[in-house]
């Protein structure tokens, strides 16, 4: 399953009804951003994030651990937790493993993530060792806090652990073993797709998969291109999220069954074919490449919406097809066929 990214409680440029029509089963929200704006008090008063956002299907919330990585200049890491300076107004906030679990309880996320540190790439071995030890200690504290406190609303919540360890296989294996011993309802692999070579990412994914329980879902965080998803499915991953389909869509880059297209290119000025002739989404059923190019050239908001709808449709279709061919025991042959087809597009910076 692919999760559209709805960091602020919404998927950029797409309405909820369109997500439902596209077949999105779950979306991702971000604890850090929602904590700062609109604030947990507002969301709690609304009855949780589902009611506040008007989204009735499942929600997964990241713990804010990625912001430990991305907001390097605005945070301080200590054993107790992470101190942030808000990127909005400079105010200071402390995230501990316990408070992050409490915030996600208040949000009402169906799947909650433990607080972790996502290491940068490259990362020295000694730092990766220390960081992973901290992540494991935080994971245990998150699990204890999770067990001491129950759901706020009328549905259950699951807590996932996050395997870290940078590009060091031995640290990753120790991380996975420790998390399995703690015991979670699912396991994520974090700290990848942060600049390391793609083959390194695949190798680390394989190493982690071999250590995780086969009966529990495996979530590869922040990945990736269509090719990344298929290669990772083959390596045992189940759940994915990434901003590529929405961010690229807003920049006129679309994914099709024949490869990527940049709809700003002049070649599409009089191309009256659908964005993807094999796609039946709303965008492809009603509009042409020429029309979308015109919208992007004219800086019309509708361009962002239509391109994003199509890209999410492509990603969700790709995962539906993957599930089907896995059950039919023909995934590898299908994967090779799809990769050969989508490699024929234009070169797009992602």
Secondary structure, 3 states (H helix, E strand, C coil): CEEEECCCCCCCCCCHHHHHHHCCCEEEEEHHHHHHHHHHHHHHHHCCHHHHHCCCCEEEEECCHHHHHHCHHHEEEECCEEEEECCCCCCEEEEEHHHHHHHHHHHCCCEEECCCCCCCCCCCHHHHHHHHHHHHHHHHHHHHHHHHCCCCCCCCCEEEEEECCCCCHHHHHHHHHHHHHHCCCEEEECCCCCCCCHHHHHHHHHHHHCCCCCCCEEEECCCCCHHHHHHHHHCCCCEEECCHHHHHHHCCEEEECCEEEECCCHHHCCCCCECCCCCCCHHHHHCEHHHHHHHHHCCCHHHHHHHHHHHHHHHHHHHHHHHHHHHCCCHHHHHHHHHHHHCCCCCCCC
